[in-house]
Amino acid sequence: MIREDLRNIAIIAHVDHGKTTLVDQLLKQGGVYRENQVVEERVMDSNALERERGITILSKNASVYYNDVKINIVDTPGHADFGGEVERVLKMVNGVMLLVDAAEGPMPQTRFVLQRALDLGHRIIIVINKTDRADARSEEVVDEVLELFLELDASDEQLDSPVIFCSGRTGTASLSPYDDAQDLTALFEAVLNHIPAPDGDENAPLQMLVSSIAYNEYVGRMAVGRIERGKLLQNQDVAVCDFHGAHEPHKGRIVNIYQIQGTGRVSVSEAGMGDIVCFSGIEEITIGDTITAPDTPEPLEFVKIGEPTVEMTFCVNDSPFAGREGKFVTSRQIRDRLYRELLKDVSLRVEDGDTTDSFKVAGRGEMHLSILIETMRREGYEFAVSTPRVLFKQIDGKLHEPVERLYIDVPEEFMGAVMEKMGARKAEMIQMGPAGSRMRLEYIVPARGLFGYRSDFLTDTRGEGILNAIFEGYVPYKGDIVRRLSGSLISYETGEAVTYGLYNAQARGTMFIGPGTPVYEGMVVGVSPKAGDIVVNVCKKKQMTNTRASGSDDALRLVPYKKLSLEEAIEFLAEDELLEVTPKSFRIRKHILNGSLRQKAQNKIQA
């Protein structure tokens, strides 16, 4: 049976190539909203963090109707750190819309997501987006995309993909970059004509793969997936199987079934083969499980998600200010929250640490872990995290480390500074060439060499450089890399920072705090441009005297301090430092707070 009234499609692309903006226009022109309805931009980015950062973190489902055909659309993240989200939702669709920026062309994440789609045998629609950009080079980009298809061993059928020229911002699409289109009709027609309709046996026993998990306060855990065969009925008894054999098949019952309608869900009593549905009722269900008829427990193969490459230690906050700002502070609460995150994030890994109050959390990259830290912080959790470290592997008895393929796009005058820094980080240049008025450099660089580089890169290129990296593989260990050339300014005592103390300390480096900030002994209050830590007393007050002198009583002028963001704080951390994370603040501190104990430990290491 073929469901001609249905299409399932995912939108995949590199970050900032316009996926979510295009989905906005598809929803508007697909009749989801009333004509006079006010709709905010990037409606699919419903998460507060997504709206603030302007990125998609979690894949989302929506649906539109065109010529009486229902089109289920899955909007996916573009950052390489959230590649696990893309990998698993590709099992839910029959084809993909590959978006490529008309000026930038194919980027690292374009290659990654396209490779995954081609491996699954999906049909592709190539969409050259942002054709209204002044620097658009649509025809050259089409050639670059086809070259990428050839590099990735696309089949003849996949090479014969239709090309649509589109502007997601204005909501227009055409078959030629020179045509004046009024709407997205050309794109809708390409979906109907090129993306295959779901096919399967609706009368066969039920089989459905769970591709993602949602949570609802009232009904608990909800599973999302596509029905491969058979029908899903309300109050139906089912078996839950796992392809990897992690647990034995067990029975369950479907309580509520929902289908995607526009950007929301509507309750239905049954759903058929090919439908993307969401259901509740089975509490222990997880991503990768297969829902089947009780008498035919046949699990479906689940895509193997790429392994994490970066690890951080999360631990209970034991600083002098512990428990002042957080709601959830105990090791049990932090442990439960981290293990709960595993249920919906398949590319994360959590293990109990070396002590009872620490946990090792591994992810795809710094951003992957920083989003988790920020989410937990907003939920009221208080904890401390260590500096990120890469996960090494022993291959054939030799130590191997993860490397990234790094793409750098910079104006020509900043190339020297970038190449100098890359050389110090054991990077190997693969390619260099012009990209319009700028230069594009391609490197293979150890993942640990990129820690702390992004802020340096923005400084070196005066904010004009673009840097993108994607995991390449494992290579033999490349030797030591000096992570940080600067030292920390450390608070001498516990108290409140005052202007006089800060005025004297700012001569030593850049401060991270202002007057009135509570500090404690061992807390990092600034950065020194020289290697080696310096202890400063920011709580020191001016001694009172009964004499006055002209000039000495003038107002003290403080240099504006640098307030670190979460990512900047994680990049800054040295091996012997922790980042204290609370719902209200970030504080960097030394592992050993007491100055004399810290010095003894340092002497022991050197001895």
C-alpha positions as CSV (number, residue, x, y, z in Angstrom):
1,M,0.0,0.0,0.0
2,I,1.3,3.5,-0.9
3,R,0.0,6.6,1.0
4,E,-0.2,9.2,-1.8
5,D,-1.9,11.6,0.7
6,L,1.2,11.8,2.8
7,R,4.9,12.9,2.6
8,N,7.5,12.9,5.4
9,I,10.5,15.2,5.0
10,A,13.4,16.6,7.1
11,I,15.1,19.9,6.5
12,I,18.9,19.6,7.0
13,A,21.7,22.2,6.6
14,H,24.7,23.9,8.1
15,V,24.0,26.3,11.0
16,D,22.5,29.7,9.9
17,H,21.6,28.6,6.4
18,G,17.9,29.4,7.0
19,K,16.1,26.2,7.9
20,T,13.8,27.5,10.6
21,T,13.0,30.7,8.6
22,L,12.0,28.6,5.6
23,V,9.8,26.4,7.8
24,D,8.0,29.6,8.9
25,Q,7.1,30.4,5.3
26,L,6.1,26.8,4.6
27,L,3.7,26.9,7.5
28,K,2.3,30.3,6.5
29,Q,1.7,29.3,2.8
30,G,0.5,25.8,3.9
31,G,-2.5,27.4,5.6
32,V,-1.5,26.7,9.2
33,Y,-2.3,30.3,10.3
34,R,-5.2,32.6,9.7
35,E,-4.6,35.5,7.4
36,N,-4.7,38.1,10.1
37,Q,-2.9,36.0,12.7
38,V,0.3,37.5,14.3
39,V,3.1,34.9,14.3
40,E,6.5,35.5,15.8
41,E,9.6,34.7,13.7
42,R,11.3,31.3,13.9
43,V,8.2,29.8,15.5
44,M,9.7,26.3,15.6
45,D,12.5,27.6,18.0
46,S,10.1,27.3,20.9
47,N,12.8,26.8,23.6
48,A,13.9,30.0,25.4
49,L,17.6,29.1,24.9
50,E,17.0,28.6,21.1
51,R,15.3,32.0,20.8
52,E,18.1,33.8,22.7
53,R,20.9,32.2,20.8
54,G,19.2,32.2,17.4
55,I,20.0,28.5,16.9
56,T,18.0,25.3,16.8
57,I,19.0,22.8,19.5
58,L,16.2,20.2,19.4
59,S,14.5,18.8,16.3
60,K,10.8,19.7,16.0
61,N,7.9,18.4,14.0
62,A,5.2,20.4,12.1
63,S,2.8,19.7,9.2
64,V,1.2,21.5,6.3
65,Y,-1.3,20.6,3.6
66,Y,-0.7,21.2,-0.1
67,N,-3.2,19.9,-2.7
68,D,-4.9,17.7,-0.1
69,V,-1.5,16.0,0.7
70,K,-0.3,16.2,4.2
71,I,3.5,17.1,4.5
72,N,5.1,16.3,7.8
73,I,8.2,18.5,8.2
74,V,11.0,17.9,10.7
75,D,13.2,21.0,11.4
76,T,16.7,19.9,12.6
77,P,19.6,21.6,14.3
78,G,22.6,22.8,12.2
79,H,25.4,22.8,14.8
80,A,27.7,19.8,14.6
81,D,27.4,19.4,18.4
82,F,23.7,18.4,18.0
83,G,24.4,16.0,15.1
84,G,22.8,13.2,17.2
85,E,19.5,14.9,16.8
86,V,19.8,14.9,13.0
87,E,21.0,11.3,12.8
88,R,18.0,9.8,14.6
89,V,15.2,11.9,13.0
90,L,16.4,10.9,9.5
91,K,15.0,7.4,10.3
92,M,11.6,9.0,10.6
93,V,11.4,10.5,7.0
94,N,11.3,9.4,3.4
95,G,13.3,12.2,2.0
96,V,15.3,15.4,2.9
97,M,15.4,19.0,1.8
98,L,19.1,20.0,1.8
99,L,19.5,23.7,2.3
100,V,22.7,25.5,1.1
101,D,23.4,29.2,1.5
102,A,23.7,30.8,-1.9
103,A,26.8,32.8,-0.8
104,E,28.6,30.4,1.6
105,G,28.0,27.2,-0.3
106,P,28.4,23.7,1.3
107,M,29.9,23.9,4.8
108,P,31.2,21.2,7.1
109,Q,27.8,20.3,8.6
110,T,26.3,20.2,5.1
111,R,28.7,17.3,4.4
112,F,28.0,15.5,7.6
113,V,24.1,15.6,7.4
114,L,24.2,14.8,3.6
115,Q,26.4,11.8,4.2
116,R,23.9,10.4,6.7
117,A,20.9,11.1,4.4
118,L,22.7,9.4,1.4
119,D,23.6,6.4,3.6
120,L,19.9,5.8,4.4
121,G,19.1,6.0,0.6
122,H,16.9,9.1,1.0
123,R,15.8,11.2,-2.0
124,I,17.2,14.7,-1.8
125,I,15.8,18.1,-2.9
126,I,18.6,20.6,-3.2
127,V,17.4,24.1,-2.1
128,I,19.8,27.0,-2.7
129,N,18.6,29.4,-0.1
130,K,19.1,33.2,0.4
131,T,19.3,33.9,-3.3
132,D,18.3,37.5,-2.5
133,R,21.7,38.1,-0.8
134,A,23.9,40.7,-2.6
135,D,26.8,38.3,-2.6
136,A,24.8,35.3,-3.8
137,R,26.6,33.0,-6.3
138,S,23.8,30.5,-6.9
139,E,25.1,28.7,-10.0
140,E,28.6,28.2,-8.6
141,V,27.1,26.8,-5.4
142,V,25.0,24.3,-7.4
143,D,28.2,23.0,-8.9
144,E,29.8,22.8,-5.5
145,V,26.9,20.8,-4.1
146,L,27.0,18.3,-7.0
147,E,30.7,17.9,-6.5
148,L,30.0,17.1,-2.8
149,F,27.4,14.5,-4.0
150,L,30.0,12.8,-6.1
151,E,32.6,12.9,-3.3
152,L,30.1,11.2,-1.0
153,D,29.2,8.4,-3.5
154,A,25.6,9.4,-4.2
155,S,23.6,7.0,-6.3
156,D,22.5,8.0,-9.9
157,E,19.0,8.6,-8.5
158,Q,20.3,10.9,-5.8
159,L,22.5,12.8,-8.3
160,D,19.4,13.5,-10.3
161,S,18.0,15.6,-7.5
162,P,15.9,18.7,-8.4
163,V,17.4,22.1,-7.6
164,I,15.1,24.8,-6.2
165,F,16.3,28.5,-5.8
166,C,14.7,30.0,-2.8
167,S,14.5,32.9,-0.4
168,G,13.2,31.8,2.9
169,R,12.9,35.3,4.2
170,T,10.6,36.5,1.4
171,G,8.9,33.1,1.0
172,T,9.6,32.6,-2.7
173,A,11.0,29.6,-4.7
174,S,11.7,29.0,-8.4
175,L,13.4,26.6,-10.7
176,S,15.9,29.2,-11.9
177,P,17.8,31.9,-10.1
178,Y,16.6,34.5,-12.6
179,D,12.8,33.8,-12.3
180,D,10.6,36.1,-10.3
181,A,8.6,33.9,-8.1
182,Q,5.7,35.0,-5.8
183,D,5.5,32.0,-3.5
184,L,6.8,28.6,-2.6
185,T,4.7,26.6,-5.1
186,A,7.9,25.3,-6.9
187,L,9.2,23.9,-3.6
188,F,5.8,22.3,-2.7
189,E,5.6,20.7,-6.1
190,A,9.1,19.3,-5.9
191,V,8.2,17.7,-2.5
192,L,5.1,16.0,-4.0
193,N,6.8,14.9,-7.2
194,H,10.2,13.8,-5.9
195,I,9.8,12.7,-2.3
196,P,8.4,9.1,-2.3
197,A,5.1,8.5,-0.4
198,P,5.3,6.1,2.5
199,D,4.6,2.5,1.6
200,G,4.0,-0.6,3.7
201,D,1.4,-3.1,4.7
202,E,-1.4,-1.5,6.8
203,N,-2.9,-4.9,7.6
204,A,0.4,-6.4,8.9
205,P,1.3,-6.5,12.6
206,L,2.3,-3.1,14.1
207,Q,5.9,-1.9,13.9
208,M,7.1,1.6,14.8
209,L,10.6,2.9,15.7
210,V,10.8,5.6,18.5
211,S,13.0,8.4,17.2
212,S,12.6,11.0,19.9
213,I,11.1,11.5,23.4
214,A,9.0,14.4,24.7
215,Y,7.8,15.0,28.2
216,N,4.4,16.3,29.4
217,E,3.6,17.1,33.1
218,Y,0.2,15.5,32.9
219,V,0.8,12.3,30.9
220,G,4.5,11.7,31.5
221,R,6.9,10.5,28.8
222,M,5.7,10.6,25.2
223,A,7.4,8.8,22.3
224,V,7.6,10.2,18.8
225,G,8.1,8.1,15.7
226,R,6.8,6.9,12.3
227,I,4.6,3.8,11.9
228,E,6.4,1.5,9.5
229,R,3.6,-1.0,9.1
230,G,0.1,-1.8,10.6
231,K,-2.0,0.5,12.7
232,L,-1.6,2.1,16.1
233,L,-4.9,2.2,18.1
234,Q,-5.8,3.8,21.4
235,N,-5.8,1.4,24.4
236,Q,-3.9,-1.1,22.3
237,D,-1.6,-3.7,24.0
238,V,1.9,-3.6,22.5
239,A,5.4,-5.1,23.0
240,V,8.5,-2.8,23.5
241,C,11.7,-4.2,21.9
242,D,15.3,-3.0,21.7
243,F,17.4,-3.6,18.6
244,H,20.7,-3.6,20.6
245,G,19.3,-6.1,23.1
246,A,19.9,-3.8,26.1
247,H,16.7,-5.1,27.7
248,E,14.2,-7.9,27.2
249,P,10.9,-7.2,25.3
250,H,8.2,-6.0,27.7
251,K,4.5,-5.3,27.4
252,G,2.8,-1.9,27.5
253,R,-0.4,-0.2,26.6
254,I,-1.0,2.9,24.4
255,V,-3.0,5.5,26.3
256,N,-3.2,8.6,24.1
257,I,-2.2,9.1,20.4
258,Y,-1.5,12.5,18.9
259,Q,-0.8,13.5,15.3
260,I,1.2,16.6,14.3
261,Q,-1.2,19.3,13.0
262,G,0.5,22.6,12.1
263,T,2.9,23.3,15.0
264,G,0.7,21.5,17.6
265,R,-0.7,18.1,18.3
266,V,-4.2,16.8,18.0
267,S,-5.6,13.7,19.8
268,V,-6.7,10.8,17.5
269,S,-8.0,7.4,18.2
270,E,-5.9,5.6,15.6
271,A,-3.1,6.2,13.1
272,G,-2.0,4.2,10.1
273,M,1.2,3.2,8.3
274,G,3.4,6.2,7.4
275,D,2.0,8.6,10.0
276,I,4.3,10.4,12.4
277,V,2.7,10.1,15.7
278,C,3.3,10.9,19.4
279,F,1.9,8.6,22.1
280,S,1.9,8.2,25.9
281,G,1.3,5.4,28.3
282,I,4.6,3.5,28.4
283,E,6.8,5.1,31.1
284,E,10.2,3.2,30.5
285,I,10.3,3.7,26.7
286,T,13.4,5.3,25.2
287,I,14.9,6.4,21.9
288,G,15.7,3.4,19.6
289,D,13.0,1.1,21.0
290,T,10.5,-0.5,18.6
291,I,6.8,-0.7,19.3
292,T,5.4,-4.0,17.9
293,A,2.3,-6.2,18.1
294,P,2.7,-8.4,21.3
295,D,2.9,-11.7,19.3
296,T,5.5,-10.5,16.8
297,P,8.3,-8.7,18.6
298,E,10.5,-7.7,15.7
299,P,12.7,-4.7,16.5
300,L,13.8,-2.3,13.8
301,E,17.4,-1.3,13.3
302,F,18.3,2.0,14.9
303,V,21.0,4.2,13.5
304,K,24.3,4.0,15.4
305,I,24.9,7.5,16.9
306,G,28.4,9.0,16.7
307,E,30.4,8.7,20.0
308,P,31.1,11.7,22.3
309,T,34.5,13.3,22.0
310,V,34.6,15.7,24.9
311,E,34.1,15.1,28.6
312,M,33.6,17.3,31.7
313,T,33.2,16.4,35.4
314,F,30.0,17.7,37.0
315,C,30.3,17.8,40.8
316,V,28.5,19.1,43.9
317,N,29.4,22.8,44.7
318,D,31.5,22.9,47.8
319,S,32.6,26.5,47.8
320,P,32.0,28.9,50.7
321,F,29.0,30.3,48.9
322,A,27.4,26.9,48.2
323,G,23.6,26.6,48.6
324,R,23.0,30.4,48.6
325,E,21.4,30.6,45.2
326,G,20.5,27.1,44.0
327,K,17.3,25.1,44.6
328,F,18.8,21.7,43.8
329,V,22.3,21.2,45.3
330,T,22.7,17.6,46.4
331,S,24.6,14.9,44.6
332,R,21.4,12.8,44.4
333,Q,19.4,15.7,42.7
334,I,22.3,16.4,40.2
335,R,22.7,12.6,39.4
336,D,18.9,12.2,38.8
337,R,18.9,15.2,36.5
338,L,21.9,14.1,34.4
339,Y,20.6,10.5,34.0
340,R,17.2,11.9,33.0
341,E,18.9,13.9,30.2
342,L,20.1,10.6,28.8
343,L,16.6,9.6,28.0
344,K,16.1,12.3,25.4
345,D,19.7,13.0,24.2
346,V,21.2,9.9,22.5
347,S,24.6,11.5,21.9
348,L,25.3,12.2,25.6
349,R,27.0,9.8,28.0
350,V,26.9,10.0,31.8
351,E,28.9,7.9,34.3
352,D,29.5,8.1,38.0
353,G,32.8,9.8,38.8
354,D,35.7,8.9,41.0
355,T,34.0,10.2,44.1
356,T,30.3,9.9,45.2
357,D,29.6,13.5,44.5
358,S,31.0,13.8,40.9
359,F,29.8,12.6,37.5
360,K,31.6,12.3,34.2
361,V,29.5,13.7,31.4
362,A,30.6,13.2,27.8
363,G,29.2,15.0,24.7
364,R,29.8,15.9,21.1
365,G,31.5,19.2,21.9
366,E,31.8,22.2,24.2
367,M,28.6,23.7,23.0
368,H,26.7,20.5,23.5
369,L,27.8,20.4,27.2
370,S,27.3,24.2,27.7
371,I,23.7,24.0,26.6
372,L,23.1,21.2,29.2
373,I,24.8,23.3,31.9
374,E,22.7,26.4,31.0
375,T,19.5,24.4,30.9
376,M,20.2,22.8,34.3
377,R,21.1,26.2,35.7
378,R,17.8,27.7,34.6
379,E,16.0,24.9,36.2
380,G,17.5,25.8,39.6
381,Y,20.4,23.5,39.8
382,E,23.7,24.5,41.5
383,F,26.9,22.6,40.8
384,A,30.5,22.9,39.7
385,V,32.1,21.7,36.4
386,S,35.7,21.0,35.5
387,T,37.7,22.1,32.4
388,P,36.7,20.1,29.2
389,R,39.0,17.3,28.2
390,V,39.0,15.1,25.1
391,L,38.4,11.4,25.2
392,F,41.5,9.5,24.0
393,K,41.4,5.9,22.5
394,Q,43.9,3.1,22.4
395,I,44.1,1.8,18.8
396,D,46.6,-1.1,18.1
397,G,48.4,-0.3,21.3
398,K,48.9,3.4,20.5
399,L,47.3,6.5,22.0
400,H,44.9,8.2,19.5
401,E,43.1,11.5,19.9
402,P,40.0,13.0,18.2
403,V,40.7,15.6,15.4
404,E,38.4,18.1,13.8
405,R,38.2,19.4,10.3
406,L,38.3,23.1,10.7
407,Y,37.0,25.6,8.1
408,I,38.1,29.3,8.5
409,D,36.8,32.1,6.5
410,V,38.7,35.4,7.0
411,P,39.6,38.7,5.3
412,E,43.1,38.4,3.8
413,E,44.8,40.8,6.2
414,F,44.1,38.5,9.3
415,M,45.5,35.3,7.7
416,G,48.9,35.7,9.4
417,A,47.5,35.9,12.9
418,V,45.3,32.9,12.3
419,M,48.0,30.7,10.7
420,E,50.4,31.5,13.6
421,K,47.9,30.4,16.2
422,M,46.9,27.3,14.3
423,G,50.6,26.3,14.0
424,A,51.0,26.5,17.8
425,R,47.9,24.2,18.2
426,K,49.4,21.4,16.1
427,A,47.0,22.1,13.2
428,E,47.8,20.7,9.7
429,M,46.7,22.9,6.7
430,I,44.8,20.9,4.1
431,Q,43.7,23.6,1.7
432,M,43.8,27.4,1.2
433,G,42.0,29.5,-1.5
434,P,40.0,32.6,-2.2
435,A,36.2,32.6,-1.4
436,G,34.9,35.8,-3.0
437,S,36.7,38.7,-1.4
438,R,37.9,36.6,1.5
439,M,40.2,33.6,2.1
440,R,39.1,30.1,3.1
441,L,41.5,27.9,5.1
442,E,40.9,24.3,5.8
443,Y,42.8,22.5,8.7
444,I,42.9,19.2,10.5
445,V,43.4,20.1,14.1
446,P,43.3,18.2,17.4
447,A,40.0,18.7,19.2
448,R,41.9,19.8,22.4
449,G,43.7,22.5,20.3
450,L,40.4,24.3,19.7
451,F,39.6,24.7,23.5
452,G,39.8,28.3,24.3
453,Y,40.5,29.4,20.7
454,R,37.2,30.8,19.6
455,S,37.5,34.0,21.7
456,D,41.1,34.5,20.5
457,F,40.0,34.0,16.9
458,L,37.3,36.7,17.2
459,T,39.9,39.1,18.7
460,D,42.5,38.3,16.0
461,T,40.0,38.8,13.1
462,R,38.3,41.8,14.8
463,G,35.0,39.9,14.8
464,E,35.0,39.4,11.0
465,G,36.2,35.8,10.9
466,I,33.9,32.7,10.5
467,L,35.1,29.4,12.1
468,N,33.4,26.1,11.7
469,A,34.6,22.6,12.9
470,I,33.3,19.1,12.5
471,F,34.5,15.8,13.9
472,E,36.9,14.1,11.5
473,G,38.1,10.9,13.3
474,Y,41.0,9.6,15.5
475,V,44.7,10.0,14.7
476,P,47.8,9.2,16.7
477,Y,48.5,11.6,19.6
478,K,50.2,14.8,18.3
479,G,52.0,15.8,21.4
480,D,51.6,18.4,24.1
481,I,49.7,21.7,23.4
482,V,50.0,24.7,25.7
483,R,46.4,25.4,26.5
484,R,46.7,28.8,28.2
485,L,49.6,31.3,28.2
486,S,47.9,33.6,30.7
487,G,47.6,33.3,34.5
488,S,44.7,33.9,37.0
489,L,44.3,36.7,39.5
490,I,43.1,35.0,42.7
491,S,41.3,36.5,45.6
492,Y,43.4,36.6,48.8
493,E,40.5,36.7,51.3
494,T,36.8,36.3,51.7
495,G,34.7,39.5,51.7
496,E,33.3,42.1,49.4
497,A,35.3,43.6,46.5
498,V,35.9,47.4,47.0
499,T,37.0,50.1,44.6
500,Y,40.3,50.7,46.3
501,G,41.3,47.0,46.2
502,L,40.2,46.6,42.6
503,Y,42.0,49.8,41.6
504,N,45.3,48.3,42.9
505,A,44.6,44.9,41.4
506,Q,43.7,46.1,37.9
507,A,47.3,47.0,37.2
508,R,48.0,43.2,37.2
509,G,45.5,42.3,34.5
510,T,41.9,42.3,33.4
511,M,39.3,42.0,36.1
512,F,36.1,39.8,36.0
513,I,34.3,41.5,38.8
514,G,33.2,45.0,39.9
515,P,32.8,46.7,43.3
516,G,30.4,45.1,45.7
517,T,30.8,41.6,44.3
518,P,31.1,39.0,47.1
519,V,34.4,37.0,46.8
520,Y,36.1,34.2,48.7
521,E,39.7,33.0,49.2
522,G,40.8,31.0,46.1
523,M,38.2,32.6,43.8
524,V,39.5,33.7,40.4
525,V,38.7,37.5,40.0
526,G,40.6,38.3,36.8
527,V,43.2,37.2,34.2
528,S,46.9,38.1,34.1
529,P,48.6,38.5,30.7
530,K,51.7,36.7,32.0
531,A,51.9,33.0,32.8
532,G,51.6,32.1,36.5
533,D,48.8,32.9,39.0
534,I,48.9,36.1,41.1
535,V,47.1,36.5,44.5
536,V,45.4,39.9,44.8
537,N,43.5,41.5,47.6
538,V,40.4,43.0,46.1
539,C,38.8,43.5,49.6
540,K,41.6,45.8,50.7
541,K,40.3,49.2,52.0
542,K,42.2,52.5,52.2
543,Q,43.6,53.2,55.6
544,M,41.9,56.2,57.3
545,T,44.2,59.1,58.3
546,N,43.5,62.5,59.7
547,T,45.6,64.2,57.0
548,R,44.7,65.3,53.5
549,A,46.9,65.7,50.5
550,S,46.0,67.3,47.2
551,G,45.7,64.7,44.5
552,S,45.6,61.5,46.7
553,D,41.9,61.9,47.5
554,D,40.7,62.1,43.9
555,A,38.1,59.6,42.8
556,L,39.7,56.3,41.7
557,R,38.9,55.3,38.1
558,L,38.3,51.7,37.4
559,V,38.8,50.1,34.0
560,P,35.4,48.4,33.0
561,Y,35.6,44.7,34.0
562,K,35.0,41.8,31.6
563,K,31.9,39.8,32.4
564,L,32.4,36.3,31.1
565,S,29.6,34.3,29.4
566,L,29.2,30.6,30.1
567,E,31.2,29.6,27.0
568,E,34.0,32.1,27.7
569,A,34.2,30.8,31.3
570,I,34.5,27.2,30.2
571,E,37.2,28.2,27.6
572,F,39.1,30.1,30.3
573,L,39.3,27.2,32.9
574,A,42.8,25.9,33.7
575,E,43.4,22.3,34.8
576,D,43.4,23.2,38.5
577,E,40.2,25.3,38.3
578,L,36.5,24.7,38.5
579,L,33.5,26.7,37.3
580,E,30.8,27.2,40.0
581,V,27.4,27.4,38.2
582,T,24.3,28.7,40.0
583,P,21.0,30.0,38.8
584,K,22.3,33.6,39.3
585,S,26.0,33.6,38.7
586,F,29.2,31.9,37.3
587,R,32.3,31.9,39.5
588,I,35.7,30.5,38.6
589,R,37.7,29.1,41.5
590,K,40.7,27.0,42.2
591,H,40.3,23.3,43.2
592,I,42.3,24.1,46.4
593,L,41.0,27.3,47.9
594,N,43.6,27.9,50.6
595,G,46.7,29.6,49.3
596,S,49.3,27.8,51.4
597,L,47.8,24.3,50.7
598,R,47.7,25.2,47.0
599,Q,51.3,26.2,47.0
600,K,52.3,22.9,48.8
601,A,50.4,20.9,46.2
602,Q,52.1,22.8,43.4
603,N,55.6,22.2,45.0
604,K,54.8,18.4,45.3
605,I,53.9,18.3,41.5
606,Q,57.1,20.1,40.5
607,A,59.2,17.8,42.8
